[in-house]
Amino acid sequence: MDAIQISLIVLICTSVLCILALTIFGSMLLYSSKKFMDSLNKAADTVNKELEPAVKDLKETLGGVNSIVKMADKRVQVLNCALNGIVGATGVLGGKLKGVVEGAIAGFKAGINLFKK
């Protein structure tokens, strides 16, 4: 055998071993990635199942908070209307009372002026 033939046989054997090693490594990589994807899928399903009751409870809580806010808003509007009525009535009463007090003071001054003369 020549050196070239020995070199070619060694090259072919080395190439076959490299291709075999790469095939084994690739198949192991594919198997590991399949297991990882299955685990990831199972984790996503678990999270979905666990989140459904939490989301439902959150919706109920938000509905309760929303109704409380609406009630508080209605009560604030009622209080605002009542305060506006009180302020308006006080203003009208104060205006009339001011006129009465001014009239009484004017009458008192007129009476004093009568007795001064």
C-alpha positions as CSV (number, residue, x, y, z in Angstrom):
1,M,0.0,0.0,0.0
2,D,1.1,3.4,-0.8
3,A,1.1,6.3,1.6
4,I,-1.6,8.0,-0.3
5,Q,-3.9,5.0,0.0
6,I,-3.2,4.8,3.8
7,S,-3.9,8.6,4.1
8,L,-7.2,8.2,2.2
9,I,-8.3,5.3,4.4
10,V,-7.4,7.3,7.6
11,L,-9.3,10.3,6.2
12,I,-12.3,8.2,5.4
13,C,-12.3,6.6,8.8
14,T,-11.9,10.0,10.5
15,S,-14.7,11.5,8.4
16,V,-17.0,8.6,9.2
17,L,-16.3,9.0,13.0
18,C,-16.9,12.8,12.8
19,I,-20.1,12.4,10.9
20,L,-21.2,9.7,13.4
21,A,-20.3,11.9,16.4
22,L,-22.2,14.9,14.9
23,T,-25.2,12.7,14.2
24,I,-25.3,11.4,17.8
25,F,-24.8,15.0,19.1
26,G,-27.5,16.4,16.9
27,S,-30.0,13.7,17.9
28,M,-29.2,14.2,21.6
29,L,-29.7,18.0,21.1
30,L,-33.1,17.4,19.3
31,Y,-34.2,15.1,22.1
32,S,-33.2,17.6,24.8
33,S,-34.9,20.4,23.1
34,K,-38.1,18.3,22.7
35,K,-38.0,17.5,26.5
36,F,-37.4,21.2,27.2
37,M,-40.4,22.3,25.0
38,D,-42.6,19.7,26.7
39,S,-41.6,21.0,30.1
40,L,-42.2,24.6,28.9
41,N,-45.6,23.7,27.5
42,K,-46.6,21.9,30.8
43,A,-45.4,25.0,32.8
44,A,-47.5,27.3,30.6
45,D,-50.6,25.1,31.1
46,T,-50.1,25.1,34.8
47,V,-49.7,28.9,34.9
48,N,-52.9,29.3,32.8
49,K,-54.9,27.0,35.1
50,E,-53.6,28.9,38.2
51,L,-54.3,32.3,36.7
52,E,-57.9,31.7,35.8
53,P,-59.2,31.8,39.4
54,A,-56.9,34.8,40.2
55,V,-58.3,36.7,37.3
56,K,-61.8,35.9,38.2
57,D,-61.2,37.1,41.8
58,L,-59.6,40.2,40.5
59,K,-62.6,40.9,38.3
60,E,-65.0,40.5,41.3
61,T,-62.8,42.7,43.4
62,L,-62.7,45.4,40.7
63,G,-66.5,45.2,40.3
64,G,-66.9,45.7,44.1
65,V,-64.4,48.7,44.1
66,N,-66.2,50.2,41.1
67,S,-69.6,50.0,42.9
68,I,-68.1,51.6,46.0
69,V,-66.7,54.4,43.9
70,K,-70.0,55.0,42.2
71,M,-71.8,55.1,45.5
72,A,-69.2,57.5,46.9
73,D,-69.6,59.7,43.8
74,K,-73.4,59.8,44.2
75,R,-73.0,60.7,47.9
76,V,-70.5,63.5,47.1
77,Q,-73.0,64.8,44.5
78,V,-75.8,64.8,47.0
79,L,-73.6,66.5,49.6
80,N,-72.5,69.1,47.0
81,C,-76.2,69.8,46.1
82,A,-77.0,70.1,49.8
83,L,-74.1,72.5,50.5
84,N,-75.1,74.6,47.4
85,G,-78.6,74.8,48.8
86,I,-77.3,75.8,52.2
87,V,-75.0,78.4,50.8
88,G,-77.7,79.8,48.5
89,A,-80.2,80.0,51.4
90,T,-77.6,81.6,53.6
91,G,-76.9,84.2,50.9
92,V,-80.6,85.0,50.5
93,L,-81.2,85.1,54.2
94,G,-78.0,87.1,54.8
95,G,-79.1,89.6,52.1
96,K,-82.6,90.0,53.7
97,L,-81.1,90.1,57.2
98,K,-78.7,92.8,56.0
99,G,-81.6,94.9,54.7
100,V,-83.5,94.4,58.0
101,V,-80.4,95.4,60.0
102,E,-79.8,98.5,57.8
103,G,-83.5,99.5,58.2
104,A,-83.3,99.1,62.0
105,I,-80.1,101.2,62.2
106,A,-81.6,103.9,60.0
107,G,-84.8,103.9,62.2
108,F,-82.7,104.1,65.3
109,K,-80.7,107.0,63.9
110,A,-83.9,108.8,62.9
111,G,-85.3,108.2,66.4
112,I,-82.1,109.6,68.0
113,N,-82.2,112.6,65.7
114,L,-85.8,113.3,66.7
115,F,-84.9,113.4,70.4
116,K,-81.7,115.5,69.7
117,K,-83.8,118.5,68.5
